[in-house]
Amino acid sequence: MSESENRPLTPDVPAPPGTPELDLDVEIPEADRKQPGSQDVDEDAGEVEPPS
């Protein structure tokens, strides 16, 4: 493997001018967080409803 193929995927190069700084420590409000298993799904989804 050549030296150019062995470099890291995210090299330490400065961002181009005009690139905004990314704040990766942003607080996510509780209302916006996805709770696992809280999808709005009918409990009987997949069951065939009897004709009325």
PQR file with spaces between the fields and no chain letter, atoms N, CA, C, O and H, PARSE charges and radii, in Angstrom:
ATOM       1  N    MET     1       0.861   -1.189    0.000 -0.4000 1.5000
ATOM       2  CA   MET     1       0.000    0.000    0.000 -0.0000 2.0000
ATOM       3  C    MET     1       0.894    1.234    0.000  0.5500 1.7000
ATOM       4  O    MET     1       1.839    1.328    0.783 -0.5500 1.4000
ATOM       5  N    SER     2       0.591    2.164   -0.871 -0.4000 1.5000
ATOM       6  CA   SER     2       1.431    3.347   -0.962 -0.0000 2.0000
ATOM       7  C    SER     2       1.127    4.315    0.177  0.5500 1.7000
ATOM       8  O    SER     2       0.115    4.180    0.865 -0.5500 1.4000
ATOM       9  H    SER     2      -0.177    2.088   -1.508  0.4000 1.0000
ATOM      10  N    GLU     3       1.997    5.277    0.366 -0.4000 1.5000
ATOM      11  CA   GLU     3       1.830    6.246    1.454 -0.0000 2.0000
ATOM      12  C    GLU     3       0.531    7.035    1.298  0.5500 1.7000
ATOM      13  O    GLU     3      -0.114    7.350    2.298 -0.5500 1.4000
ATOM      14  H    GLU     3       2.819    5.387   -0.193  0.4000 1.0000
ATOM      15  N    SER     4       0.138    7.357    0.075 -0.4000 1.5000
ATOM      16  CA   SER     4      -1.082    8.141   -0.126 -0.0000 2.0000
ATOM      17  C    SER     4      -2.325    7.316    0.189  0.5500 1.7000
ATOM      18  O    SER     4      -3.348    7.879    0.577 -0.5500 1.4000
ATOM      19  H    SER     4       0.662    7.101   -0.737  0.4000 1.0000
ATOM      20  N    GLU     5      -2.261    5.997    0.032 -0.4000 1.5000
ATOM      21  CA   GLU     5      -3.417    5.153    0.347 -0.0000 2.0000
ATOM      22  C    GLU     5      -3.540    4.897    1.847  0.5500 1.7000
ATOM      23  O    GLU     5      -4.597    4.468    2.311 -0.5500 1.4000
ATOM      24  H    GLU     5      -1.430    5.540   -0.283  0.4000 1.0000
ATOM      25  N    ASN     6      -2.488    5.150    2.605 -0.4000 1.5000
ATOM      26  CA   ASN     6      -2.447    4.821    4.017 -0.0000 2.0000
ATOM      27  C    ASN     6      -2.783    6.011    4.909  0.5500 1.7000
ATOM      28  O    ASN     6      -2.719    5.899    6.134 -0.5500 1.4000
ATOM      29  H    ASN     6      -1.629    5.498    2.228  0.4000 1.0000
ATOM      30  N    ARG     7      -3.134    7.128    4.324 -0.4000 1.5000
ATOM      31  CA   ARG     7      -3.427    8.316    5.142 -0.0000 2.0000
ATOM      32  C    ARG     7      -4.830    8.205    5.742  0.5500 1.7000
ATOM      33  O    ARG     7      -5.675    7.484    5.211 -0.5500 1.4000
ATOM      34  H    ARG     7      -3.186    7.219    3.329  0.4000 1.0000
ATOM      35  N    PRO     8      -5.081    8.915    6.842 -0.5600 1.5000
ATOM      36  CA   PRO     8      -6.410    8.847    7.467  0.2800 2.0000
ATOM      37  C    PRO     8      -7.480    9.432    6.556  0.5500 1.7000
ATOM      38  O    PRO     8      -7.191   10.244    5.677 -0.5500 1.4000
ATOM      39  N    LEU     9      -8.722    9.007    6.781 -0.4000 1.5000
ATOM      40  CA   LEU     9      -9.825    9.479    5.950 -0.0000 2.0000
ATOM      41  C    LEU     9     -10.137   10.941    6.203  0.5500 1.7000
ATOM      42  O    LEU     9     -10.614   11.638    5.307 -0.5500 1.4000
ATOM      43  H    LEU     9      -8.957    8.348    7.495  0.4000 1.0000
ATOM      44  N    THR    10      -9.873   11.412    7.412 -0.4000 1.5000
ATOM      45  CA   THR    10     -10.122   12.823    7.735 -0.0000 2.0000
ATOM      46  C    THR    10      -8.801   13.476    8.106  0.5500 1.7000
ATOM      47  O    THR    10      -8.468   13.583    9.286 -0.5500 1.4000
ATOM      48  H    THR    10      -9.486   10.846    8.140  0.4000 1.0000
ATOM      49  N    PRO    11      -8.057   13.907    7.113 -0.5600 1.5000
ATOM      50  CA   PRO    11      -6.748   14.509    7.404  0.2800 2.0000
ATOM      51  C    PRO    11      -6.911   15.842    8.132  0.5500 1.7000
ATOM      52  O    PRO    11      -7.939   16.509    8.015 -0.5500 1.4000
ATOM      53  N    ASP    12      -5.879   16.214    8.882 -0.4000 1.5000
ATOM      54  CA   ASP    12      -5.903   17.482    9.618 -0.0000 2.0000
ATOM      55  C    ASP    12      -5.564   18.625    8.675  0.5500 1.7000
ATOM      56  O    ASP    12      -4.439   19.125    8.682 -0.5500 1.4000
ATOM      57  H    ASP    12      -5.044   15.673    8.977  0.4000 1.0000
ATOM      58  N    VAL    13      -6.518   19.035    7.875 -0.4000 1.5000
ATOM      59  CA   VAL    13      -6.314   20.173    6.986 -0.0000 2.0000
ATOM      60  C    VAL    13      -7.286   21.255    7.408  0.5500 1.7000
ATOM      61  O    VAL    13      -8.407   20.956    7.818 -0.5500 1.4000
ATOM      62  H    VAL    13      -7.432   18.628    7.870  0.4000 1.0000
ATOM      63  N    PRO    14      -6.874   22.506    7.313 -0.5600 1.5000
ATOM      64  CA   PRO    14      -7.784   23.578    7.695  0.2800 2.0000
ATOM      65  C    PRO    14      -8.984   23.629    6.756  0.5500 1.7000
ATOM      66  O    PRO    14      -8.869   23.338    5.565 -0.5500 1.4000
ATOM      67  N    ALA    15     -10.124   24.001    7.302 -0.4000 1.5000
ATOM      68  CA   ALA    15     -11.333   24.114    6.481 -0.0000 2.0000
ATOM      69  C    ALA    15     -11.175   25.294    5.524  0.5500 1.7000
ATOM      70  O    ALA    15     -10.485   26.264    5.838 -0.5500 1.4000
ATOM      71  H    ALA    15     -10.218   24.237    8.269  0.4000 1.0000
ATOM      72  N    PRO    16     -11.813   25.209    4.359 -0.5600 1.5000
ATOM      73  CA   PRO    16     -11.742   26.333    3.425  0.2800 2.0000
ATOM      74  C    PRO    16     -12.308   27.600    4.048  0.5500 1.7000
ATOM      75  O    PRO    16     -13.181   27.524    4.914 -0.5500 1.4000
ATOM      76  N    PRO    17     -11.830   28.758    3.625 -0.5600 1.5000
ATOM      77  CA   PRO    17     -12.345   30.021    4.181  0.2800 2.0000
ATOM      78  C    PRO    17     -13.855   30.124    3.974  0.5500 1.7000
ATOM      79  O    PRO    17     -14.371   29.750    2.921 -0.5500 1.4000
ATOM      80  N    GLY    18     -14.552   30.631    4.978 -0.4000 1.5000
ATOM      81  CA   GLY    18     -15.999   30.779    4.875 -0.0000 2.0000
ATOM      82  C    GLY    18     -16.760   29.583    5.403  0.5500 1.7000
ATOM      83  O    GLY    18     -17.989   29.611    5.462 -0.5500 1.4000
ATOM      84  H    GLY    18     -14.132   30.935    5.834  0.4000 1.0000
ATOM      85  N    THR    19     -16.041   28.512    5.796 -0.4000 1.5000
ATOM      86  CA   THR    19     -16.715   27.336    6.358 -0.0000 2.0000
ATOM      87  C    THR    19     -17.051   27.620    7.814  0.5500 1.7000
ATOM      88  O    THR    19     -16.155   27.928    8.600 -0.5500 1.4000
ATOM      89  H    THR    19     -15.043   28.489    5.748  0.4000 1.0000
ATOM      90  N    PRO    20     -18.330   27.523    8.194 -0.5600 1.5000
ATOM      91  CA   PRO    20     -18.691   27.807    9.589  0.2800 2.0000
ATOM      92  C    PRO    20     -18.166   26.715   10.520  0.5500 1.7000
ATOM      93  O    PRO    20     -18.060   25.548   10.142 -0.5500 1.4000
ATOM      94  N    GLU    21     -17.845   27.123   11.732 -0.4000 1.5000
ATOM      95  CA   GLU    21     -17.415   26.152   12.743 -0.0000 2.0000
ATOM      96  C    GLU    21     -18.616   25.309   13.147  0.5500 1.7000
ATOM      97  O    GLU    21     -19.700   25.843   13.378 -0.5500 1.4000
ATOM      98  H    GLU    21     -17.931   28.071   12.039  0.4000 1.0000
ATOM      99  N    LEU    22     -18.433   24.013   13.232 -0.4000 1.5000
ATOM     100  CA   LEU    22     -19.526   23.144   13.650 -0.0000 2.0000
ATOM     101  C    LEU    22     -19.437   22.921   15.154  0.5500 1.7000
ATOM     102  O    LEU    22     -18.393   22.525   15.672 -0.5500 1.4000
ATOM     103  H    LEU    22     -17.551   23.579   13.044  0.4000 1.0000
ATOM     104  N    ASP    23     -20.539   23.179   15.846 -0.4000 1.5000
ATOM     105  CA   ASP    23     -20.592   22.946   17.284 -0.0000 2.0000
ATOM     106  C    ASP    23     -21.240   21.585   17.494  0.5500 1.7000
ATOM     107  O    ASP    23     -22.461   21.454   17.403 -0.5500 1.4000
ATOM     108  H    ASP    23     -21.387   23.500   15.425  0.4000 1.0000
ATOM     109  N    LEU    24     -20.423   20.570   17.776 -0.4000 1.5000
ATOM     110  CA   LEU    24     -20.939   19.210   17.893 -0.0000 2.0000
ATOM     111  C    LEU    24     -21.511   18.927   19.275  0.5500 1.7000
ATOM     112  O    LEU    24     -22.069   17.853   19.501 -0.5500 1.4000
ATOM     113  H    LEU    24     -19.431   20.676   17.850  0.4000 1.0000
ATOM     114  N    ASP    25     -21.382   19.865   20.199 -0.4000 1.5000
ATOM     115  CA   ASP    25     -21.899   19.665   21.550 -0.0000 2.0000
ATOM     116  C    ASP    25     -23.220   20.404   21.740  0.5500 1.7000
ATOM     117  O    ASP    25     -23.459   20.987   22.797 -0.5500 1.4000
ATOM     118  H    ASP    25     -20.928   20.737   20.016  0.4000 1.0000
ATOM     119  N    VAL    26     -24.064   20.383   20.736 -0.4000 1.5000
ATOM     120  CA   VAL    26     -25.342   21.084   20.807 -0.0000 2.0000
ATOM     121  C    VAL    26     -26.300   20.279   21.669  0.5500 1.7000
ATOM     122  O    VAL    26     -26.427   19.066   21.496 -0.5500 1.4000
ATOM     123  H    VAL    26     -23.870   19.910   19.877  0.4000 1.0000
ATOM     124  N    GLU    27     -26.975   20.948   22.595 -0.4000 1.5000
ATOM     125  CA   GLU    27     -27.966   20.270   23.429 -0.0000 2.0000
ATOM     126  C    GLU    27     -29.228   20.008   22.613  0.5500 1.7000
ATOM     127  O    GLU    27     -29.710   20.904   21.920 -0.5500 1.4000
ATOM     128  H    GLU    27     -26.872   21.933   22.735  0.4000 1.0000
ATOM     129  N    ILE    28     -29.763   18.808   22.686 -0.4000 1.5000
ATOM     130  CA   ILE    28     -30.985   18.464   21.976 -0.0000 2.0000
ATOM     131  C    ILE    28     -32.135   18.529   22.975  0.5500 1.7000
ATOM     132  O    ILE    28     -32.108   17.825   23.985 -0.5500 1.4000
ATOM     133  H    ILE    28     -29.371   18.081   23.249  0.4000 1.0000
ATOM     134  N    PRO    29     -33.135   19.351   22.717 -0.5600 1.5000
ATOM     135  CA   PRO    29     -34.278   19.427   23.644  0.2800 2.0000
ATOM     136  C    PRO    29     -34.961   18.075   23.764  0.5500 1.7000
ATOM     137  O    PRO    29     -35.007   17.308   22.803 -0.5500 1.4000
ATOM     138  N    GLU    30     -35.489   17.786   24.945 -0.4000 1.5000
ATOM     139  CA   GLU    30     -36.155   16.500   25.181 -0.0000 2.0000
ATOM     140  C    GLU    30     -37.255   16.239   24.157  0.5500 1.7000
ATOM     141  O    GLU    30     -37.447   15.098   23.737 -0.5500 1.4000
ATOM     142  H    GLU    30     -35.452   18.409   25.726  0.4000 1.0000
ATOM     143  N    ALA    31     -37.976   17.277   23.752 -0.4000 1.5000
ATOM     144  CA   ALA    31     -39.094   17.103   22.829 -0.0000 2.0000
ATOM     145  C    ALA    31     -38.625   16.631   21.461  0.5500 1.7000
ATOM     146  O    ALA    31     -39.388   15.993   20.735 -0.5500 1.4000
ATOM     147  H    ALA    31     -37.820   18.204   24.094  0.4000 1.0000
ATOM     148  N    ASP    32     -37.378   16.934   21.097 -0.4000 1.5000
ATOM     149  CA   ASP    32     -36.871   16.566   19.776 -0.0000 2.0000
ATOM     150  C    ASP    32     -36.185   15.206   19.764  0.5500 1.7000
ATOM     151  O    ASP    32     -35.877   14.679   18.695 -0.5500 1.4000
ATOM     152  H    ASP    32     -36.758   17.452   21.687  0.4000 1.0000
ATOM     153  N    ARG    33     -35.944   14.636   20.927 -0.4000 1.5000
ATOM     154  CA   ARG    33     -35.247   13.350   20.976 -0.0000 2.0000
ATOM     155  C    ARG    33     -36.180   12.226   20.576  0.5500 1.7000
ATOM     156  O    ARG    33     -37.352   12.205   20.953 -0.5500 1.4000
ATOM     157  H    ARG    33     -36.194   15.064   21.796  0.4000 1.0000
ATOM     158  N    LYS    34     -35.646   11.298   19.811 -0.4000 1.5000
ATOM     159  CA   LYS    34     -36.438   10.138   19.397 -0.0000 2.0000
ATOM     160  C    LYS    34     -36.336    9.090   20.501  0.5500 1.7000
ATOM     161  O    LYS    34     -35.240    8.634   20.823 -0.5500 1.4000
ATOM     162  H    LYS    34     -34.695   11.315   19.504  0.4000 1.0000
ATOM     163  N    GLN    35     -37.446    8.716   21.068 -0.4000 1.5000
ATOM     164  CA   GLN    35     -37.453    7.670   22.080 -0.0000 2.0000
ATOM     165  C    GLN    35     -37.587    6.325   21.382  0.5500 1.7000
ATOM     166  O    GLN    35     -38.507    6.139   20.584 -0.5500 1.4000
ATOM     167  H    GLN    35     -38.337    9.087   20.806  0.4000 1.0000
ATOM     168  N    PRO    36     -36.701    5.391   21.660 -0.5600 1.5000
ATOM     169  CA   PRO    36     -36.811    4.083   21.016  0.2800 2.0000
ATOM     170  C    PRO    36     -38.117    3.400   21.389  0.5500 1.7000
ATOM     171  O    PRO    36     -38.512    3.383   22.555 -0.5500 1.4000
ATOM     172  N    GLY    37     -38.774    2.843   20.395 -0.4000 1.5000
ATOM     173  CA   GLY    37     -40.009    2.116   20.645 -0.0000 2.0000
ATOM     174  C    GLY    37     -41.217    2.996   20.801  0.5500 1.7000
ATOM     175  O    GLY    37     -42.284    2.508   21.170 -0.5500 1.4000
ATOM     176  H    GLY    37     -38.453    2.857   19.448  0.4000 1.0000
ATOM     177  N    SER    38     -41.089    4.287   20.532 -0.4000 1.5000
ATOM     178  CA   SER    38     -42.234    5.167   20.718 -0.0000 2.0000
ATOM     179  C    SER    38     -42.865    5.572   19.385  0.5500 1.7000
ATOM     180  O    SER    38     -43.512    6.616   19.301 -0.5500 1.4000
ATOM     181  H    SER    38     -40.222    4.685   20.232  0.4000 1.0000
ATOM     182  N    GLN    39     -42.686    4.765   18.355 -0.4000 1.5000
ATOM     183  CA   GLN    39     -43.317    5.097   17.083 -0.0000 2.0000
ATOM     184  C    GLN    39     -44.826    5.006   17.234  0.5500 1.7000
ATOM     185  O    GLN    39     -45.341    4.189   17.997 -0.5500 1.4000
ATOM     186  H    GLN    39     -42.160    3.917   18.423  0.4000 1.0000
ATOM     187  N    ASP    40     -45.516    5.849   16.503 -0.4000 1.5000
ATOM     188  CA   ASP    40     -46.969    5.869   16.555 -0.0000 2.0000
ATOM     189  C    ASP    40     -47.479    4.806   15.580  0.5500 1.7000
ATOM     190  O    ASP    40     -47.722    5.094   14.408 -0.5500 1.4000
ATOM     191  H    ASP    40     -45.097    6.513   15.884  0.4000 1.0000
ATOM     192  N    VAL    41     -47.635    3.597   16.066 -0.4000 1.5000
ATOM     193  CA   VAL    41     -48.034    2.481   15.214 -0.0000 2.0000
ATOM     194  C    VAL    41     -49.255    1.824   15.845  0.5500 1.7000
ATOM     195  O    VAL    41     -49.340    1.680   17.065 -0.5500 1.4000
ATOM     196  H    VAL    41     -47.437    3.363   17.018  0.4000 1.0000
ATOM     197  N    ASP    42     -50.181    1.436   15.009 -0.4000 1.5000
ATOM     198  CA   ASP    42     -51.342    0.710   15.524 -0.0000 2.0000
ATOM     199  C    ASP    42     -50.875   -0.623   16.080  0.5500 1.7000
ATOM     200  O    ASP    42     -50.035   -1.294   15.480 -0.5500 1.4000
ATOM     201  H    ASP    42     -50.113    1.553   14.018  0.4000 1.0000
ATOM     202  N    GLU    43     -51.416   -1.004   17.221 -0.4000 1.5000
ATOM     203  CA   GLU    43     -50.999   -2.269   17.832 -0.0000 2.0000
ATOM     204  C    GLU    43     -51.400   -3.451   16.973  0.5500 1.7000
ATOM     205  O    GLU    43     -50.719   -4.476   16.979 -0.5500 1.4000
ATOM     206  H    GLU    43     -52.098   -0.459   17.709  0.4000 1.0000
ATOM     207  N    ASP    44     -52.498   -3.325   16.232 -0.4000 1.5000
ATOM     208  CA   ASP    44     -52.955   -4.454   15.430 -0.0000 2.0000
ATOM     209  C    ASP    44     -52.583   -4.282   13.957  0.5500 1.7000
ATOM     210  O    ASP    44     -53.246   -4.831   13.077 -0.5500 1.4000
ATOM     211  H    ASP    44     -53.051   -2.492   16.227  0.4000 1.0000
ATOM     212  N    ALA    45     -51.532   -3.528   13.695 -0.4000 1.5000
ATOM     213  CA   ALA    45     -51.102   -3.375   12.312 -0.0000 2.0000
ATOM     214  C    ALA    45     -50.672   -4.735   11.783  0.5500 1.7000
ATOM     215  O    ALA    45     -49.868   -5.413   12.424 -0.5500 1.4000
ATOM     216  H    ALA    45     -50.993   -3.082   14.409  0.4000 1.0000
ATOM     217  N    GLY    46     -51.169   -5.136   10.671 -0.4000 1.5000
ATOM     218  CA   GLY    46     -50.838   -6.442   10.128 -0.0000 2.0000
ATOM     219  C    GLY    46     -51.974   -7.428   10.296  0.5500 1.7000
ATOM     220  O    GLY    46     -52.048   -8.419    9.570 -0.5500 1.4000
ATOM     221  H    GLY    46     -51.821   -4.585   10.151  0.4000 1.0000
ATOM     222  N    GLU    47     -52.863   -7.168   11.250 -0.4000 1.5000
ATOM     223  CA   GLU    47     -54.039   -8.025   11.399 -0.0000 2.0000
ATOM     224  C    GLU    47     -55.115   -7.535   10.435  0.5500 1.7000
ATOM     225  O    GLU    47     -55.323   -6.331   10.286 -0.5500 1.4000
ATOM     226  H    GLU    47     -52.802   -6.363   11.840  0.4000 1.0000
ATOM     227  N    VAL    48     -55.788   -8.460    9.793 -0.4000 1.5000
ATOM     228  CA   VAL    48     -56.842   -8.085    8.854 -0.0000 2.0000
ATOM     229  C    VAL    48     -58.116   -7.783    9.632  0.5500 1.7000
ATOM     230  O    VAL    48     -58.574   -8.590   10.441 -0.5500 1.4000
ATOM     231  H    VAL    48     -55.619   -9.438    9.914  0.4000 1.0000
ATOM     232  N    GLU    49     -58.677   -6.610    9.372 -0.4000 1.5000
ATOM     233  CA   GLU    49     -59.921   -6.263   10.060 -0.0000 2.0000
ATOM     234  C    GLU    49     -61.083   -7.008    9.407  0.5500 1.7000
ATOM     235  O    GLU    49     -61.167   -7.074    8.181 -0.5500 1.4000
ATOM     236  H    GLU    49     -58.305   -5.955    8.715  0.4000 1.0000
ATOM     237  N    PRO    50     -61.970   -7.565   10.212 -0.5600 1.5000
ATOM     238  CA   PRO    50     -63.117   -8.269    9.632  0.2800 2.0000
ATOM     239  C    PRO    50     -64.045   -7.283    8.927  0.5500 1.7000
ATOM     240  O    PRO    50     -64.238   -6.165    9.403 -0.5500 1.4000
ATOM     241  N    PRO    51     -64.617   -7.688    7.807 -0.5600 1.5000
ATOM     242  CA   PRO    51     -65.537   -6.782    7.105  0.2800 2.0000
ATOM     243  C    PRO    51     -66.765   -6.508    7.963  0.5500 1.7000
ATOM     244  O    PRO    51     -67.266   -7.399    8.649 -0.5500 1.4000
ATOM     245  N    SER    52     -67.244   -5.269    7.918 -0.4000 1.5000
ATOM     246  CA   SER    52     -68.393   -4.927    8.761 -0.0000 2.0000
ATOM     247  C    SER    52     -69.704   -5.019    7.989  0.5500 1.7000
ATOM     248  O    SER    52     -70.770   -4.764    8.550 -0.5500 1.4000
ATOM     249  H    SER    52     -66.837   -4.545    7.361  0.4000 1.0000
